Amino acid sequence: ILPNLVDSPNEEDYTCIQNAYNSFESWDFKIYEVDTLITDEYIFTYTNAQVINDIVLVPQYYDSASNSPCHIEQLIELDENALDVFGKAFPGKTIIPIHIPHEVIGAQGAIHCMTMTRPGGA
């Protein structure tokens, strides 16, 4: 699953993703694209999901609180689209939406970023 940027303030983001797409395509990978939004403050990336056995945890970013930086109407559609794409990419697995608060996005990313490492000494 690769991001499909719907918006980004940085042109390099588009180039980086296109290069990844071209590489995976040349290796004959089946590619699924999930719409992704990048703002000046946050990267709302659904590729930061986590597959655990028969479940897939998919980040969801929309926050209905009007004072939240994640109160972006476009995220409603993007959240729904991500669930649909992951359902197609992982047939037979249970897709579980997980709300990611903006405090976590800025500090640690989302699900995969938070679970891929463990603190030193653990």
N, C-alpha and C positions, 0 to 999 in steps of 0.2 A: 504494500500500500504506500503510495507516494502522495505528497501534498500537491494539490492544484491551487495555486495562489489566486485568490479572488481579489486580493489587494495587498500591497506592501509598499512602504515608503522607500525601500531600498532595491534598486535595480539588480544588484548582485544576487538577491534571493531568487529571482527568476532564472538567472543563469545557472546557479548552483543546482536548482531542482531540474532544469532541463538537462544538465549534464548527467545527473543521476538517472533520469528517465531514459536517456539514450544508452547508458551503460546497461541498465537492467533489460532494456528491450533487445540489445545486442546479445545478451546471454539467454534470450528466449524465456524470460520470466513472464508469468501472467501478471499484468500490472493493473491494479485498481487505483483510482485517484479519488482522494477525498478533499473537498473544498476546505481551504485554510485561509485564515485572515491574520495578517500581521499589521499591528499598529505601531505607533512610536513607542508605546509602553510595553506591549505584550505580544507574544506569539501564541495564537490560539491554534495549536497543532493537534490534530486528532491522531496523527501517526504516533503520538506519545501514549499509545494504548499498551495494554499488557495482556498476553495470552497465558493462561494458567490452566493446563489440562483441558477440560471441556468448556471453559468459560473465557470470555474476552471482556476485559474491563475497558470501556471506551470513555475518554474524558468528555465532559459536557461543561460548557463555559457560561451560558447565559445566566444572568442574575437579574431577577425581577426588581430588586431594590433600586430605586431611581438614582440613588447617590453612588452606586457601584460603578467602577470603571468597566465592568462586564455587562452593564445595562446597555447593550447594543442590540437593537432589534434584529439585525442581520444574523446574530448568533443563534437565534431560535431556529431558523432554517438550516444553518450550518450544523447545529447539534443533531437535528433530525436526519440530515443527509449523512452524517457520520455513522449513525446507527444503521442506516440502510446499506451503506457501502461495506461496513464490517460484517453485516449479515450475509451479504453476497460473497464476500471474500472467505468467510468462515462458516459455510453451511454445516448445520448439525451442531454447532457450538452455541452455547447460551451467551447472548450479548447483554452485558450489564452496563447501563449508563452510570457514571460516577461524576457527581458535581465537583468541580475543581474551583475553589475560591481564588479570587485574584491575588490574595496574599501568598498563596502557594505557587501560582504561576510565576510571579516575580522572584520568588526565593528559590524554588526547587524545580520548576517545570511542571510536569504533570505525573501521571501514574508511572510510566516507565522510568523516568528520571529519579523518582523517589524510591523505586524498588530495585534498581540495578546495582546499587552499591550498599555497603553497610559501613557504619562508623568504625574508625580504627579501634582496635582492641576488642571488638565484639566477636 
